[in-house]
Amino acid sequence: MRAVRIQLLGTGTSTGVPVVGCSCPTCTSGDPRDRRLRSSCIVEVNGVHILIDAGPDLRQQALLYGIRDIDAVLVTHHHFDHVAGLDDLRPFLFTNRTAIPCYAMGNSADVLRTMFGYIFRDGSYPGVARLSLQEVEGPFDVHSRTDTARVRVVPIPAMHGSLPILGYRIGSFAYLTDVSEIPYGSRSLLEDLDVLVLDALRPNPHPMHFSIEQAIKEARSIGARRTRFIHMAHGVRHEDINASLPDGMELGYDGMRLMARA
């Protein structure tokens, strides 16, 4: 049976952890799980390699975890910490010039056309990354750039404060970052999950993200067999918070590997 293989490339919030200039217990911790690059993950199914979000740490993540192939990018939303690394996809096009599709909902696609006009609009920069912006309107297939393999992706509408964003489901794996609300209409898309990766910013509430308590409540409602929390700020010290989580739930950490049914 085919499997969905997942690796968390980053599990931190927009500043990353340690935060520049901070001497709090998490930022000065010697636990490697308290060092968090900006949130992103890579998924492999049947030889198809899918990157979810391309933040400012993408080059470092690709070198650190030996990423050699990317067939597509799934953009959750257009905030800087999730898209600033799109230009760093250029090396993945050196030996295979087939364009890498970047999937995003309409509001994010509009911002990316402005933010990366030299890529998505005018091609004015020599050696520009060959990226193809695809607006998401429903489930779609991601194709390998080297053979005929393909993978079905189901977008999951969610809210990041007042901003509509997307999570994604691939097989029995779902990824939802920067979430403050999962609408009722998206609940049916999250049934029978092996692995749920879910936003959990910090212990105290935030208008744009689930707190740890809210994330636990949402995870219980969704009922995935395993839940891993991501996008943590420096108010979350791994050893302390992880020990208090319910069975089947853990804090994610950079480099964590997971597996789900395809």
N, C-alpha and C positions, 0 to 999 in steps of 0.2 A: 504494500500500500504506500502511495506517495505521502511524503511528510512535508509540513511547512517548517522550515528551519529559520529561526529568528535570532538575531544578535542585537542587543541594545548597544548602540554606539555612544550614546550620551543620555544621561538621566537628570540633567540639571536644568534650572530655570534660566531666564534670559541673561543673567550675569555670569552664569557658571559658578562653580564652587571649587576652590576658595574664591571669595569675592575680593577683588583688588582692595588692598588697604585694611582688610578686616582681620581682627585677632580673636574672633569668637571661638568657642570650643570646637565647632564643626570645621571652620576654616583653618584651624591650626591642628586638626586631628591627624594622627598618624595612620588611621585606618584608610586604606586605599578606596574603600567604598564611599568615603566622604569626599572624594575628588570627582567632580561631575562636570563633564563637558556638556554643551548644549544638546537638548534632547533630539534624538534621531534613532532610527534603527534600519537594519537591512534584513530583507526576507528572501529566502531562496526556496523555490518550488520547482521541481522537475527541470533544474538547470536554468531557470529564469531568475534573475537577480533584480530585486525591487528595493529601491531606497525610499524610505518615508522621511521626508523633510531633508533639506540640505542647508544646514545652518553654518555659522561662521567658523565652526571647528571641523568642517568636512575634510579638509586636506589632512589635518592631524589624525582624524579618526580613520581615514582610508589607509594611512601609513601604519598606524598603530595596530589595526586589525587585519591588515593584508587584503584589503578589498581590491580586486582586480577587474571585476566586471559589474556594470550597471546597465540594465536593459530599460529601466524606466524610473521616474521619480514621481512619487505621490506627495503632493503638497497639501498639508492640512489647512494652512492659512498663510497670509502674506506678511506676518510680522518678521522683523529683521532676523531674530534668532532662529527662524525656521527656513529662511530662503537665501540668506546672504552668501552662502557657499555655492550657489548655482554655477558661477563662473569657474569654480574649481573642478567642474566635471570635464574640462578640456582634455586632461590626459587620458580619460576613458574613450576618447575619440581619435587618439593618435593612430591606432592600428585598425580601427573599425570606424569608418566615417558615416555609417548609418546613424541618422539623427536619433538622439535620445528623447523620447516623449516625456513631457512634464505635465501631469494631470492636476488640474486645480478647478475649483468652482469659479463661477463667473466673476464674483467680486474680487477674488484673489488674482485671477487671470488679468483683469483690468489693471490692477496695481503692478503686476509683474511686467506688463508691456511698457509701463512708464519707468519702473525701477531699473529694468534691464532692456531699455529700448535698443541698445546696440546689438542685443541678441535676438529679441523677438519682433523687432519692427524694421530696422534699417540695415542690419548687417554691416555697419560702418567700421567695425574694428577688425583689422586683419587677424586671422587665426581665431575668430570668434567661435565659442562653443556651439556646435550644431545641435541645438535644442528645439524641439517642436512643442509648442504650447497647446494642450488639448483641454477644452472646457468640459467638465464633468456634469452630466445631466442624469445619469443613472448607472447601473452596473456596466462594466466594460471589461474587455480582455487585454492583458498585457502580453506582448509577444517577445520572444527572444530575438536579439539582433543577429544571432548567428545560425539559428535553425528554425524549425517550425513549431517549437514548443510554445504554449500559451498558458496563461493563468487568469482565472476569473477574479475580478476585484469588485467588491460591493461597497460603495460610499455610504457613510453613516452621518446624516445631518446632525449637527449639535450646535451649541451656543457657547461662545467665549465672551461673557458679558453680553453686550448687545450685538456682537459680531457673529453672523452665521459662519460656521466653519465645517470641516469634514473630518470624521474619523474614517477608518477603512477596515474592512473585513476581508481576509484571505483564508479560505477554508474554515477551520474552526479557531482561527486566531483573529482578534480584533485589537486595534490600536486607537486610543482616544486620548489625545493630549490637549492641554489648554482648554479645558472644558469646565463650564460652570452650570450647564444644564444639558441633559439628554432628553429631547422631546419625546412625548408618548409615541409618536409615529415611528420613532427609531428603535423602539424596544424590541419589536419583532425581528429586527436585523441582528440582534445580539443573543439569540437563543442558541443553546447547545454549543457553547464555546468551551474548548479545551483551555485556551489561554486568553486572558484579557489584560492588556497593558493600559493603565488608566492614570490620568492626571491626579496628583495629590500634592499640592504646593507646600503646605505648612500646617502646623496645628491650629493656628487661629484663622478665622474666616478671611476671605478675599473676594471682591466682587467679580473677578474674572476667572477664578479657578476654584476647583473643589479643594476644600481643606482635607486634612487626613480623615477627620470624622465623617465628612460628607462623602468622601471617596469610599470609605468602608461601607457606608449605608448603600451607596449606588452599587458597589460590587456585590453585596448580599442580594440586592434586588435582581441583578443580572444573573447571578448564580453560575458564573464560570467555574470550571474545575480548579483552575489556578488563576490568581490575580497578582499582577506585579505593578507596583506604583512607580510613577516617574515624574519628572519635571519638578523635583524637590528643590526648595530654597535652602539657604544655609541655616535656617532655623530647625532643620531636620538632621539630627545626628543619627546615622544609620543604626548603630548598636542599640541605642536607647529606644528609638521608635519601632524598629523591627521586632524587638522582643515583645512588644505590646499588641501586635496585630493578631487578628483571629486566624484560625487554621485555614490554610489554603491561600493566605494573603501574605505577601512579602514586599519589602522595598526592592525595587530594581537597583542595579548598579552598573556602571559602565563596563561593557564586555560581557555581561550576562548572556548566556545562551539558553534558548527555550525551544520547545518542539510541540507542534500540534498536528492534528490530522488535516490532510489537504481536502 
